[in-house]
Amino acid sequence: MATTSPCAAPSPSLRCPLALSHPFASPPPPPALRLAGPKLLPGRLAVSPPPGIPAAASALESLILDLDDDEEDEDEETEFGLFQGEAWAAADEREAVRSPELVVPELEELPEQWRRSRIAWLCKELPAYKHSTFTRILNAQRKWITQDDATYVAVHCLRIRNNDAAFRVYSWMVRQHWFRFNFALATRVADCLGRDGKVEKCREVFEAMVKQGRVPAESTFHILIVAYLSVPKGRCLEEACTIYNQMIQMGGYKPRLSLHNSLFRALVSKTGGTAKYNLKQAEFVYHNVVTTNLDVHKDVYAGLIWLHSYQDVIDRERIIALRKEMKQAGFDEGIDVLVSVMRAFSKEGNVAETEATWHNILQSGSDLPVQAYVCRMEAYARTGEPMKSLDMFKEMKDKNIPPNVASYHKIIEIMTKAREVDIVEQLMNEFIESDMKHLMPAFLDLMYMYMDLDMHEKLELTFLKCIARCRPNRILYTIYLESLVKVGNIEKAEEVFGEMHNNGMIGTNTKSCNIMLRGYLSAEDYQKAEKVYDMMSKKKYDVQADSLEKLQSGLLLNKKVIKPKTVSMKLDQEQREILIGLLLGGTRMESYAQRGVHIVHFQFQEDSNAHSVLRVHIHERFFEWLSSASRSFDDGSKIPYQFSTIPHQHFSFFADQFFLKGQPVLPKLIHRWLTPRVLAYWFMFGGSKLPSGDIVLKLSGGNSEGVERIVNSLHTQSLTSKVKRKGRFFWIGFQGSNAESFWRIIEPHVLNNFASLVTQEGSSIGSDGTQDTDTDSDDDMQMSDTERDE
């Protein structure tokens, strides 16, 4: 997002009210879009097309992929956050917000008959064309068309609900030498695009206003925020918060209560472990509601207390203050608030307050929530009374309250820390027999306990049970590796380490490499130890001091001295191919302050299991290129979904090839770079395998000519593909036997079990959540025409 210098507050004329209906189905024409006179096109005009304009656009019908809308639409996952299904702050309700008036003269007011005829012809014919032909028709009018004429055409497209055509006309206008910025037109285009769910196009016009030194209208802020909130699975929540903050800080506007509530609900709609990072923004929303003298809803208080209860460090004073304000507002504390209070007190080990709150829940007469028992278990465990925690668990079952996953995780965690082996094993068997999911945390706690008690045989059996029931991860293998090194089974440890290194779904890290290095040193195998040391130096892993001393001492015995090696930063062939695949799928790069130096921004979707696995793999594969802040995560589960490389000149080649003036493009030689590994990582990052077996790839950037080069290159590999353009993105699809052939080509480079993850999700997993929302449902690609910018 571009940063802007502070702008003066807009004039009051930009803040007058206008009714906007929320649903993204286009609303009736707003009164601000005032056209003096009769209908835009009074009747069917018998106007011949001006010379030089084709009657129809040609297309390669064989390159059109007809994807059903229900295959592309993603089913929203059920979240277990707070206030699901409540109607107090529905994000699909827009209230009246006024936008500046746009005045367009009547067609009959134009003095020249030929100009009226040509404008009428454009209004009639342009909406039927797509992409390159659309641009060619407009280019043919350069000799006579003016800004007022083009504005008239754009407004006509808005009135007939063809917002994409209006955006194309507007985008063409801004590239002409006669263009003068029209704030009212830009506002109207942005508002209509936002109401239609075209968030990227709306944001583009929004940013253009800011670059012109203008503060967007309140309606544009309002509509863009709601459009971002309407993106499925909350993928654009961060963007919505950014625009909301700008609306208040840059625009000086006072959002309506419904907008505050909609954003707040989105902030607390995820699970506690994820939503806890939204506390600062939620407090900001609450502050704005209070300072503008709006009514604070009961669930806003409850949501803030809920977010505070999930923080690592509990702000006790803030929770007390919120409870006091809630009572002063006349709201009773519901079960959800009492459970949040119990969670906060239990994290502090405050048994008295936890039990007092528990007593309040009992007095309410409501059903006893499982989470309340979990909080009591936590409170007693923190005071060193794990057996009382076990009593809480048994009491819950005695009252016919079925334990859930969270309760099993908590009691197993408590019992493993208490080293109650028999009890833990009994609980673990009970948990497995319950057929509940998410067994991995309990297996890890059990293995850590066996490790501390030197029960390595049981640890190995638990490891085998776990990989038979759960998807293996790096932490699981690292525990097993350390156990093997402790018992001196270096041969088996070497085998496990090799499996970790070769399996992209698992990978190695600083901890596992140090463990293997210690194993080789304990076996006095200094040659293999030196190889591990060289690998760690290349990846910039920290080597433990005692291991380094032993390695130096051992090599000295062989009259060999180990010297610190200066590692030359250079992308290897595999990294280059991985990067090309990710760039095709939508990975972003940006220029750093120093000319010729670039940064790669890796961004993955939090709601995608496939992206979650790929994120850990890419983090490990590019570890030496990451910034120090991004390298400080040994635990794969803590690796962020967004991380960046250091600025380096080795990335400049890729930036020059894949980006032009900050916009993604396709390299002219892309057809020569489509190796099996490039295709595999393109598929894993920006593709999907449909339940039918068909495979689709989302292509970020480029034009018809570049896509045609890719299609022809795939054809030389006996892969026949179909293409469809959706908004700014191209879809390349493989069906039937072609999908099977494509899979055979990429399978050796696809992460183990990755295909099942992508197929289960059943839809595109591109890098940006906004990509799927900013589409044109029927924009077939015109392969025979290349768009001209000028």
C-alpha positions in Angstrom: 0.0 0.0 0.0 1.4 3.4 -0.9 2.1 5.8 1.9 0.9 9.3 1.5 1.7 12.6 3.0 -0.9 14.1 5.3 -3.8 15.7 3.4 -6.1 18.4 4.4 -9.6 17.3 5.6 -12.1 17.2 2.7 -14.7 19.9 2.4 -18.2 19.4 3.9 -19.6 18.9 0.4 -17.9 15.5 0.3 -19.7 14.3 3.5 -23.3 14.6 2.7 -25.6 11.5 3.0 -26.6 9.2 0.2 -28.4 5.9 0.6 -26.3 2.9 -0.5 -27.8 -0.6 -0.5 -25.2 -3.1 0.8 -25.6 -6.2 -1.2 -23.1 -6.6 -4.0 -25.9 -6.9 -6.5 -25.9 -3.6 -8.2 -28.3 -1.1 -6.6 -30.6 1.4 -8.3 -28.8 4.3 -9.8 -27.9 6.7 -7.0 -29.2 10.2 -7.3 -25.7 11.6 -7.2 -25.1 10.2 -10.6 -27.2 13.0 -12.2 -27.7 13.0 -16.0 -29.6 16.0 -17.2 -32.3 15.0 -19.7 -33.8 11.7 -20.9 -32.3 8.3 -20.9 -28.7 7.9 -21.9 -29.7 6.2 -25.2 -33.1 7.6 -26.1 -33.8 4.8 -28.5 -32.2 2.3 -30.8 -29.9 4.4 -33.0 -29.2 3.1 -36.5 -25.6 4.1 -36.4 -22.9 2.4 -38.5 -19.7 1.6 -36.8 -16.9 4.1 -37.5 -14.3 2.9 -40.0 -11.4 0.9 -38.6 -13.5 -0.8 -35.9 -13.9 -4.6 -36.2 -17.4 -6.0 -36.1 -16.5 -8.8 -33.7 -13.5 -9.9 -31.7 -11.8 -13.2 -32.7 -10.9 -15.7 -30.1 -9.4 -19.1 -29.8 -12.4 -21.1 -28.6 -10.2 -24.1 -27.8 -8.4 -22.0 -25.2 -11.5 -21.2 -23.1 -12.0 -23.1 -19.9 -15.5 -23.2 -18.7 -15.2 -23.5 -14.9 -18.5 -23.8 -13.1 -19.1 -21.1 -10.6 -19.8 -23.7 -7.9 -16.4 -25.2 -8.4 -14.7 -21.9 -8.0 -16.7 -20.7 -5.0 -15.1 -21.7 -1.8 -17.2 -23.1 1.0 -16.6 -21.1 4.1 -15.1 -23.2 6.9 -16.9 -23.2 10.2 -15.1 -21.1 12.7 -15.4 -21.6 16.4 -14.7 -18.0 17.4 -16.9 -15.7 19.4 -20.4 -14.5 18.3 -20.8 -16.7 15.3 -24.2 -16.4 13.7 -25.1 -13.3 15.6 -26.9 -10.5 13.7 -25.8 -7.6 15.8 -23.1 -6.5 13.4 -23.8 -8.1 10.0 -21.2 -7.1 7.5 -23.7 -7.2 4.7 -25.6 -4.1 5.8 -24.6 -0.7 4.5 -26.1 2.4 5.8 -26.5 5.7 4.0 -23.2 7.5 3.2 -23.0 10.4 0.9 -20.6 10.6 -2.1 -19.9 13.7 -4.2 -22.3 14.6 -7.0 -21.3 13.7 -10.6 -23.0 15.8 -13.2 -22.9 14.7 -16.9 -24.4 16.8 -19.7 -27.2 15.5 -21.9 -26.2 13.8 -25.1 -28.5 16.3 -27.0 -26.5 19.2 -25.6 -23.5 18.3 -27.8 -23.4 20.6 -30.9 -22.1 18.1 -33.4 -24.4 15.4 -34.8 -21.5 13.1 -35.7 -20.1 13.3 -32.2 -23.5 12.4 -30.7 -23.8 9.5 -33.1 -20.3 8.1 -32.3 -20.8 8.4 -28.5 -24.1 6.7 -28.8 -22.5 3.9 -30.9 -19.7 3.5 -28.3 -22.3 3.3 -25.5 -24.2 0.6 -27.4 -21.3 -1.5 -28.6 -18.5 -1.3 -26.1 -20.0 -3.2 -23.2 -20.3 -6.3 -25.5 -16.5 -6.5 -26.0 -13.8 -7.8 -23.7 -10.3 -6.8 -22.9 -8.0 -6.2 -25.9 -10.8 -5.6 -28.5 -12.3 -3.1 -26.0 -9.1 -1.2 -25.9 -8.6 -1.3 -29.6 -12.0 0.3 -30.2 -11.2 3.1 -27.8 -7.8 3.6 -29.4 -9.4 4.1 -32.7 -11.4 7.1 -31.3 -8.3 9.1 -30.2 -8.5 11.6 -33.0 -11.8 13.0 -31.9 -12.8 11.8 -28.4 -12.4 14.1 -25.4 -12.5 13.6 -21.7 -16.2 14.7 -21.5 -17.0 12.2 -24.2 -15.2 9.3 -22.4 -16.8 10.3 -19.1 -20.2 10.0 -20.7 -19.4 6.5 -21.9 -18.1 5.5 -18.5 -21.2 6.8 -16.8 -23.4 5.0 -19.2 -21.6 1.7 -18.4 -22.2 2.4 -14.7 -25.9 3.0 -15.3 -26.4 -0.3 -17.1 -24.6 -2.1 -14.2 -21.5 -3.0 -16.3 -19.0 -1.8 -13.8 -16.1 -3.7 -15.4 -16.7 -1.9 -18.7 -16.8 1.4 -16.8 -13.5 0.6 -15.1 -11.9 -0.2 -18.5 -13.0 3.1 -19.9 -11.8 4.9 -16.9 -8.4 3.1 -17.0 -8.1 4.0 -20.7 -8.9 7.6 -19.9 -6.2 8.1 -17.3 -3.5 7.1 -19.9 -4.5 9.8 -22.4 -2.6 13.0 -22.7 -5.8 15.1 -22.2 -6.8 13.5 -19.0 -7.5 15.7 -16.0 -8.4 14.1 -12.7 -12.1 14.0 -12.0 -12.7 13.3 -8.3 -16.4 12.8 -8.6 -16.0 10.3 -11.5 -13.3 8.4 -9.7 -15.5 8.2 -6.6 -18.4 6.9 -8.5 -16.3 4.3 -10.3 -14.7 3.2 -7.0 -18.1 3.0 -5.2 -19.7 0.9 -7.9 -16.8 -1.5 -8.1 -16.8 -1.9 -4.3 -20.5 -2.6 -4.3 -19.9 -5.2 -7.0 -17.2 -6.9 -4.9 -14.3 -5.9 -7.2 -12.0 -5.1 -4.3 -8.7 -4.9 -6.2 -10.1 -2.5 -8.8 -11.8 -0.4 -6.2 -8.6 -0.2 -4.2 -6.7 0.8 -7.4 -9.0 3.8 -8.0 -8.9 4.5 -4.2 -5.1 4.7 -4.3 -5.2 6.9 -7.4 -7.2 9.4 -5.5 -4.7 9.5 -2.7 -1.8 9.9 -5.1 -3.6 12.9 -6.5 -3.5 14.5 -3.0 -7.3 14.0 -2.5 -9.0 12.4 0.4 -11.4 9.8 -0.9 -15.1 10.4 -0.1 -16.6 8.8 3.0 -18.7 6.6 0.8 -15.6 5.1 -0.8 -14.0 4.3 2.5 -17.2 2.8 3.8 -17.9 0.7 0.7 -14.3 -0.6 0.4 -14.2 -1.6 4.0 -17.4 -3.6 3.7 -16.2 -5.1 0.5 -13.0 -6.3 2.2 -15.0 -7.7 5.1 -17.2 -9.6 2.6 -14.3 -11.6 1.2 -14.8 -15.2 2.2 -13.0 -16.6 5.3 -11.8 -13.1 6.4 -8.8 -13.2 4.0 -8.8 -9.4 3.6 -9.3 -8.4 7.3 -5.9 -6.7 7.4 -6.8 -4.6 4.4 -10.1 -3.7 5.9 -8.4 -2.6 9.1 -5.9 -0.5 7.1 -8.7 1.4 5.2 -10.7 1.8 8.5 -7.7 3.4 10.2 -7.1 5.7 7.2 -10.8 6.6 7.2 -10.4 8.0 10.7 -6.8 9.3 10.7 -6.5 10.6 7.2 -10.0 11.4 6.3 -11.2 12.6 9.6 -14.5 10.8 9.1 -16.7 9.4 11.8 -17.8 5.9 10.6 -21.3 4.7 11.3 -22.0 2.4 14.2 -22.8 -0.5 11.8 -19.3 -0.2 10.3 -17.6 -0.2 13.7 -19.6 -3.3 14.7 -19.0 -5.1 11.4 -15.3 -4.7 11.7 -15.3 -5.6 15.4 -17.2 -8.8 14.7 -14.7 -9.8 12.0 -11.9 -9.2 14.5 -13.4 -11.7 17.0 -14.8 -14.2 14.5 -11.8 -16.5 14.5 -10.5 -18.9 17.1 -8.9 -17.4 20.2 -5.4 -18.5 19.2 -5.6 -16.6 16.0 -7.8 -13.7 17.0 -5.7 -12.7 20.0 -3.4 -10.8 17.6 -6.3 -8.5 16.8 -6.5 -7.0 20.3 -4.9 -3.7 19.5 -7.2 -3.1 16.5 -10.2 -4.1 18.5 -9.3 -1.7 21.2 -9.0 1.0 18.6 -12.5 0.3 17.3 -13.9 0.4 20.8 -12.1 3.7 21.4 -13.7 5.2 18.3 -17.2 4.0 19.3 -16.8 5.5 22.8 -15.3 8.9 21.7 -18.0 9.5 19.1 -20.7 8.9 21.7 -22.2 5.9 19.9 -23.8 3.0 21.8 -21.5 0.2 22.7 -23.1 -3.2 22.1 -23.0 -5.8 24.9 -21.0 -8.2 22.6 -18.3 -5.6 22.1 -17.5 -5.6 25.8 -17.7 -9.4 25.8 -15.4 -9.6 22.7 -12.7 -7.4 24.2 -12.7 -9.4 27.5 -12.5 -12.6 25.3 -9.5 -11.2 23.4 -7.7 -10.2 26.6 -8.2 -13.6 28.1 -6.2 -15.2 25.2 -3.2 -12.9 25.6 0.1 -14.4 26.8 0.4 -11.7 29.4 -3.0 -10.9 31.1 -3.9 -7.2 31.6 -5.8 -7.7 34.8 -6.6 -4.0 35.3 -8.0 -3.7 31.8 -10.3 -6.7 32.2 -11.6 -5.3 35.5 -12.2 -1.9 33.9 -14.1 -3.5 31.0 -16.3 -5.5 33.4 -17.1 -2.3 35.3 -18.0 -0.4 32.2 -20.2 -3.2 31.1 -22.1 -3.2 34.3 -22.5 0.6 34.2 -24.0 0.2 30.8 -26.6 -2.1 32.2 -25.4 -5.3 30.7 -25.3 -8.6 32.6 -22.3 -10.8 32.3 -23.2 -13.8 30.2 -21.6 -17.3 30.3 -19.2 -16.3 27.5 -17.9 -13.4 29.6 -17.6 -15.5 32.8 -15.6 -18.2 30.9 -13.3 -15.5 29.5 -12.7 -14.2 33.0 -12.0 -17.7 34.2 -9.5 -18.2 31.4 -7.7 -15.0 32.4 -7.5 -15.9 36.1 -6.5 -19.5 35.4 -3.5 -18.3 33.4 -2.3 -16.4 36.5 -2.8 -19.4 38.7 -5.4 -17.5 40.7 -7.5 -20.4 42.0 -9.7 -18.3 44.3 -10.9 -15.9 41.6 -11.3 -18.8 39.1 -13.5 -20.8 41.6 -15.5 -17.6 42.5 -16.3 -17.1 38.8 -17.1 -20.8 38.5 -19.6 -20.3 41.4 -21.2 -17.5 39.4 -21.7 -19.8 36.4 -23.3 -22.5 38.7 -25.7 -19.9 40.0 -26.7 -18.8 36.5 -28.4 -22.1 36.0 -27.0 -22.5 32.5 -25.4 -25.5 31.0 -21.9 -26.0 32.3 -19.4 -25.3 29.4 -16.5 -27.6 28.9 -14.1 -24.7 28.6 -14.9 -23.7 32.2 -13.6 -27.1 33.3 -10.5 -26.6 31.2 -9.9 -23.3 33.0 -10.2 -24.9 36.4 -7.7 -27.6 35.3 -5.3 -24.9 34.2 -5.6 -23.0 37.5 -4.9 -26.0 39.7 -2.0 -27.1 37.5 -0.3 -23.8 37.8 -0.5 -24.0 41.6 1.2 -27.4 41.5 -1.9 -29.5 42.1 -2.2 -31.7 39.0 -4.3 -34.4 40.7 -7.0 -31.8 41.4 -7.0 -31.0 37.7 -7.6 -34.7 37.1 -10.4 -34.6 39.5 -12.0 -31.7 37.5 -11.7 -33.8 34.3 -13.4 -36.8 36.0 -16.1 -34.6 37.5 -16.9 -33.3 34.1 -17.4 -36.8 32.8 -19.4 -37.8 35.9 -21.9 -35.0 35.0 -22.3 -36.4 31.5 -20.5 -33.5 29.9 -18.6 -35.1 27.0 -14.9 -34.0 26.9 -13.8 -32.2 23.8 -10.5 -32.0 22.0 -9.4 -29.0 24.1 -10.1 -30.8 27.4 -8.1 -33.8 26.4 -5.2 -31.7 25.2 -5.2 -29.8 28.6 -5.4 -32.8 30.9 -2.8 -34.8 28.9 -0.5 -31.8 29.0 -0.9 -31.4 32.7 -0.4 -35.1 33.4 2.7 -35.4 31.2 4.3 -32.4 33.1 3.5 -34.2 36.3 5.2 -37.4 35.0 2.1 -39.5 35.7 2.9 -42.2 33.1 0.1 -44.6 33.7 -2.6 -41.9 33.9 -1.3 -40.3 30.7 -1.2 -43.5 28.8 -4.8 -44.3 29.9 -6.0 -40.8 28.8 -4.1 -41.1 25.5 -5.8 -44.4 24.7 -9.1 -43.0 25.6 -8.5 -40.0 23.4 -7.5 -42.1 20.4 -10.5 -44.4 20.8 -12.8 -41.4 20.8 -12.1 -40.9 17.1 -11.5 -37.1 17.7 -9.1 -35.3 15.4 -6.1 -33.1 16.3 -4.1 -35.9 18.2 -0.7 -34.4 17.3 -0.4 -32.0 20.4 -1.1 -34.9 22.7 1.3 -37.2 21.0 4.1 -34.5 21.3 3.4 -34.0 25.0 3.6 -37.8 25.5 6.9 -38.1 23.6 8.5 -35.2 25.5 7.6 -37.0 28.7 9.2 -40.2 27.5 12.3 -38.3 26.5 12.7 -36.7 29.9 12.2 -40.1 31.6 14.6 -41.8 29.2 11.8 -44.2 28.1 13.1 -44.3 24.5 11.4 -47.6 23.5 8.0 -46.2 24.4 8.9 -43.0 22.6 9.7 -44.9 19.4 6.3 -46.8 19.6 4.5 -43.5 20.2 6.3 -42.0 17.1 5.1 -44.9 15.0 1.5 -44.6 16.3 1.6 -40.9 15.5 2.8 -41.1 11.9 0.1 -43.8 11.3 -2.7 -41.4 12.5 -1.4 -37.9 11.9 0.3 -35.9 9.2 4.0 -35.9 10.3 5.8 -32.7 11.0 9.3 -31.4 11.8 8.8 -31.3 15.6 7.7 -34.9 15.7 10.7 -36.1 13.7 13.1 -33.9 15.7 12.0 -35.4 19.0 12.5 -38.9 17.6 15.9 -37.9 16.1 17.1 -36.6 19.5 16.0 -39.8 21.2 18.0 -41.9 18.7 21.1 -39.8 19.3 20.7 -40.1 23.0 20.7 -43.9 22.9 23.6 -43.9 20.4 21.7 -45.3 17.5 23.5 -43.1 15.0 22.8 -45.3 12.0 19.0 -45.0 12.5 19.4 -41.3 13.4 21.2 -40.7 10.1 18.4 -42.5 8.2 15.7 -40.3 10.0 17.7 -37.1 9.4 18.1 -38.0 5.7 14.3 -38.6 5.5 13.7 -35.2 7.1 16.1 -33.5 4.7 14.6 -35.1 1.6 11.0 -34.8 2.5 9.9 -31.2 1.8 6.8 -31.7 4.0 9.2 -32.0 7.0 12.6 -30.5 6.3 15.4 -29.7 8.7 16.2 -26.7 10.8 18.8 -25.4 13.2 17.8 -27.7 16.1 17.7 -30.9 14.0 21.1 -30.2 12.4 22.7 -29.5 15.8 21.3 -32.8 17.1 22.7 -34.8 14.1 26.0 -33.0 14.5 26.2 -34.0 18.1 25.4 -37.6 17.1 28.3 -37.8 14.6 30.7 -36.2 17.1 29.7 -38.7 19.8 30.4 -41.5 17.3 33.7 -39.7 16.3 32.6 -39.7 12.7 34.3 -36.3 12.0 34.0 -36.6 8.2 30.2 -36.8 8.3 30.1 -34.2 11.1 32.1 -31.8 8.8 29.5 -32.3 6.0 26.7 -31.4 8.4 28.7 -28.4 9.6 29.2 -27.2 5.9 25.4 -27.5 5.3 24.7 -25.5 8.4 27.2 -22.8 7.4 25.5 -22.6 4.0 22.0 -22.2 5.5 23.4 -19.8 8.2 22.3 -22.1 11.0 23.8 -21.3 14.4 26.2 -24.1 15.5 26.3 -24.9 19.3 29.7 -23.8 20.8 30.5 -27.1 22.5 29.8 -29.0 19.2 32.1 -26.6 17.3 34.9 -27.2 19.8 34.6 -31.0 19.6 34.6 -30.8 15.8 37.8 -28.7 15.8 39.5 -31.0 18.3 38.5 -34.1 16.3 39.8 -32.6 13.0 43.0 -31.5 14.6 43.7 -35.2 15.4 43.5 -35.8 11.6 45.8 -32.8 11.1 43.0 -30.8 9.6 41.9 -27.4 10.8 38.4 -26.1 10.5 38.2 -22.5 9.5 35.2 -20.2 9.4 33.9 -20.4 5.9 32.8 -17.3 4.0 29.6 -18.5 2.3 28.9 -16.8 -1.0 25.2 -15.9 -1.2 24.0 -17.4 -4.4 20.7 -18.9 -5.4 21.1 -22.6 -6.3 19.3 -24.1 -9.3 16.5 -25.5 -7.2 15.9 -22.2 -5.4 15.7 -20.4 -8.8 13.1 -22.8 -10.1 11.1 -22.6 -6.9 11.1 -18.8 -7.1 9.9 -18.8 -10.7 7.0 -21.1 -9.8 6.0 -18.9 -6.9 6.2 -15.8 -9.0 3.9 -17.3 -11.6 1.5 -18.0 -8.8 1.5 -14.4 -7.4 4.5 -13.9 -5.1 5.4 -10.3 -4.9 8.8 -8.5 -5.1 9.7 -4.9 -4.4 12.7 -2.7 -4.9 14.7 -1.7 -1.9 16.0 1.8 -1.2 19.3 0.9 -3.0 18.9 0.7 -6.7 19.3 -2.8 -8.1 18.4 -4.5 -4.9 15.1 -6.3 -4.4 13.1 -8.1 -1.7 10.9 -11.2 -2.1 7.7 -11.2 0.0 6.4 -14.7 0.6 2.7 -14.6 1.6 0.5 -17.7 2.3 -3.2 -18.2 3.1 -3.9 -18.9 6.7 -7.1 -20.7 5.9 -5.4 -23.2 3.6 -3.8 -26.4 5.0 -1.9 -26.8 1.8 -0.4 -23.3 2.1 0.4 -24.0 5.8 2.6 -27.0 4.7 4.1 -25.1 1.8 4.9 -22.1 4.1 7.1 -24.3 6.4 8.9 -25.8 3.4 9.6 -22.5 1.7 10.8 -21.0 5.0 13.3 -23.9 5.4 14.4 -23.8 1.7 15.1 -20.1 1.7 16.3 -19.8 5.3 19.7 -18.3 4.5 18.0 -15.6 2.5 15.5 -14.5 5.2 15.8 -11.5 7.4 16.9 -12.1 11.0 13.4 -11.5 12.3 12.0 -14.2 9.9 14.7 -16.7 10.8 14.0 -16.8 14.6 11.3 -19.5 14.4 12.5 -23.1 15.2 9.0 -24.3 15.8 7.3 -24.7 12.4 3.8 -23.9 13.9 5.1 -20.4 14.8 6.4 -19.5 11.4 4.4 -16.5 10.2 2.3 -16.7 7.0 4.1 -13.7 5.7 7.9 -13.3 5.7 10.5 -11.6 3.5 14.0 -12.0 2.3 16.9 -9.7 2.8 17.4 -7.1 0.0 19.9 -8.6 -2.4 21.0 -8.1 -6.0 20.5 -11.7 -6.9 16.7 -11.1 -6.9 17.0 -8.2 -9.3 17.0 -10.5 -12.4 13.6 -12.0 -11.3 12.2 -8.5 -10.5 13.2 -7.2 -13.9 11.7 -10.2 -15.7 8.4 -10.6 -13.7 7.6 -6.9 -12.9 7.2 -3.7 -14.9 6.6 -0.5 -13.0 5.5 -2.6 -10.0 2.9 -4.6 -12.0 3.3 -8.3 -12.6 4.2 -9.3 -16.2 5.3 -12.5 -17.9 9.0 -12.8 -19.1 9.5 -13.1 -22.8 11.4 -16.3 -22.2 9.0 -17.8 -19.8 8.3 -20.7 -22.2 11.9 -21.8 -21.8 11.7 -21.9 -18.0 8.8 -24.2 -17.5 10.7 -27.1 -16.0 8.9 -29.8 -14.0 9.9 -28.3 -10.7 8.7 -24.8 -11.8 5.4 -26.3 -12.8 5.2 -28.2 -9.5 5.7 -25.1 -7.3 3.4 -23.1 -9.5 0.7 -25.8 -8.8 1.4 -26.0 -5.1 1.3 -22.2 -4.6 -1.3 -21.0 -7.1 -3.1 -24.2 -8.3 -5.7 -26.7 -7.4 -6.6 -30.3 -8.2 -10.4 -30.5 -8.5 -12.3 -33.5 -7.1 -13.0 -34.5 -10.7 -9.2 -34.9 -11.3 -8.9 -31.8 -13.4 -6.0 -29.4 -12.6 -6.2 -25.6 -12.8 -3.3 -23.1 -12.4 -3.9 -19.4 -11.6 -1.5 -17.1 -13.5 -0.7 -13.8 -12.0 0.1 -11.0 -14.4 0.8 -11.0 -18.1 -1.2 -10.6 -21.2 -2.7 -12.8 -23.9 0.6 -13.0 -25.8 2.5 -14.2 -22.8 -0.1 -16.7 -21.9 -0.1 -18.0 -25.4 3.7 -18.7 -25.1 3.1 -20.7 -22.0 0.3 -22.7 -23.6 2.5 -23.4 -26.7 5.3 -24.5 -24.4 3.0 -26.9 -22.6 1.8 -28.2 -25.9 5.4 -29.2 -26.8 5.3 -31.4 -23.7 2.1 -33.1 -25.1 0.0 -31.1 -22.6 -3.2 -29.6 -24.1 -4.6 -26.9 -21.9 -7.5 -24.5 -21.9 -7.5 -21.0 -20.7 -10.0 -18.6 -19.3 -9.5 -15.0 -18.2 -11.1 -14.0 -14.9 -10.6 -10.3 -14.2 -6.9 -9.7 -14.0 -5.9 -13.3 -13.8 -5.7 -16.2 -16.2 -6.7 -19.7 -15.4 -4.9 -22.5 -17.3 -6.7 -25.8 -17.0 -5.9 -29.4 -17.8 -8.7 -31.9 -18.1 -8.9 -35.7 -18.4 -5.8 -37.4 -19.8 -4.0 -34.0 -20.0 -4.5 -33.6 -16.2 -3.0 -37.1 -15.6 0.0 -36.3 -17.9 0.6 -33.0 -16.1 0.5 -34.7 -12.7 3.0 -37.4 -13.9 5.4 -34.6 -14.9 5.2 -32.6 -11.6 4.7 -35.5 -9.1 8.4 -36.1 -8.4 8.7 -32.5 -7.2 5.4 -32.1 -5.3 5.5 -32.4 -1.5 4.4 -35.8 -0.1 0.6 -36.0 0.5 0.3 -32.4 -0.9 -2.2 -33.4 -3.6 -4.7 -34.7 -1.0 -4.6 -31.3 0.8 -5.3 -29.4 -2.3 -8.0 -31.7 -3.5 -9.8 -31.5 -0.1 -9.9 -27.7 -0.3 -11.4 -28.1 -3.7 -10.7 -24.5 -4.9 -7.9 -22.2 -5.8 -5.2 -21.5 -3.3 -3.6 -18.5 -4.8 -1.4 -16.2 -2.8 -3.8 -13.4 -2.2 -7.3 -13.7 -0.9 -8.5 -10.8 -3.0 -7.7 -12.6 -6.2 -10.7 -14.8 -6.2 -13.0 -12.0 -5.4 -12.0 -9.6 -8.1 -13.2 -11.6 -11.2 -15.3 -11.2 -14.2 -17.6 -14.2 -14.5 -17.7 -14.4 -18.2 -14.6 -12.7 -19.5 -13.2 -15.2 -22.1 -9.6 -14.6 -23.1 -9.1 -13.0 -26.5 -5.9 -14.7 -27.6 -5.6 -13.1 -31.1 -5.5 -9.5 -29.9 -2.9 -8.0 -27.7 -3.9 -5.1 -25.5 -2.2 -1.8 -26.2 -1.6 0.6 -23.4 -1.4 3.5 -25.7 
